[in-house]
Amino acid sequence: MMGTQSLKLDPLIADVTPGKPAARAGLQPGDRIVAIDGEPIEGYDDLKMAISLHANTPLRVDYIRGGVHRSTIMTPERMNTDFGPIGYAASRT
């Protein structure tokens, strides 16, 4: 049997850019995103997709910080790309 190995990155915030949507929502390095608008976030790809599809749309972000479940509202900024507009939060996982 043959297959491919895939890398799954956890939706854990490594860095937050001051003044950008993630920072304005109060997210901090070390926060683990667990859901966006009630949809579970299993990995980085889920998080990236949820944010990029919702430019200028307020999103409820559920996260865990220090073992405590919290939530906030974040509105991804619209960013134009070669493939069209996407949502951008300026945090790095």
Secondary structure as GFF3:
##gff-version 3
##sequence-region A 1 93
A	DSSP	beta_strand	15	16	.	.	.	ID=ss1
A	DSSP	alpha_helix	21	24	.	.	.	ID=ss2
A	DSSP	beta_strand	32	36	.	.	.	ID=ss3
A	DSSP	beta_strand	39	40	.	.	.	ID=ss4
A	DSSP	alpha_helix	44	52	.	.	.	ID=ss5
A	DSSP	beta_strand	59	65	.	.	.	ID=ss6
A	DSSP	beta_strand	68	74	.	.	.	ID=ss7
A	DSSP	beta_strand	77	81	.	.	.	ID=ss8
A	DSSP	beta_strand	84	88	.	.	.	ID=ss9
A	DSSP	beta_strand	91	92	.	.	.	ID=ss10
###
